[in-house]
Amino acid sequence: MDLKQSIINSINVKEKVLQNSDLLHRLEDAITLCVESLKSGGTLFFCGNGGSAADAQHLAAELSGRFNYDRNPLSAEALHCNTSFLTAVANDYGFDYVFSRLLQANAKEGDVLIGLSTSGNSSNMIQVFQTANEMNVKSIALTGLDGGKLKNYADILLNVPSNQTPRIQESHILIGHILCEYIEKIIFPMK
């Protein structure tokens, strides 16, 4: 077992993120978009499949709960937390619509959709991003290497320079934590 090599591989992907000035500029744009939405009474809606669903729920909780310090809650929600809704929609309409139907029911112009997808090609993710576009809801996609099909629908693409799912997910948490950190700092500056 070469445990150190696994750690080095993870660090190498994060080094690529660090060196990608275009990606960092798009991350700044994402932070600004989220701050503007939240300051104007908007909500951030997160979604993802599998491990990305867990990461999406985690990031929503960092904002609606707390991240680094006590402050008022921010309006952030993961679209996949209601299992009764998910299973009903999957059964009645198909799994492609589990996120888009809930976004359609709850989102409004000025809100932001944040989707995590390592491939950028999951059909339910494409559907929710198309729905966001139809509703004039801005969107941010966290993906892997080339962004997959989501790059065609997202207002802001944050694509991790890797094609390995675990490394992409690790970097999504890094990017997501930076997003939460700066949203919190900007909206609730420490006195």
Secondary structure, DSSP 4 states (H G I P E B T S, - for coil): --HHHHHHHHHHHHHHHHH-HHHHHHHHHHHHHHHHHHHTT--EEEEESTHHHHHHHHHHHHHHS-SSS------EEETT--HHHHHHHHHHT-GGGTTHHHHHHH--TT-EEEEE-SSS--HHHHHHHHHHHHTT-EEEEEESTT-GGGGGT-SEEEE-S---HHHHHHHHHHHHHHHHHHHHHHHS---
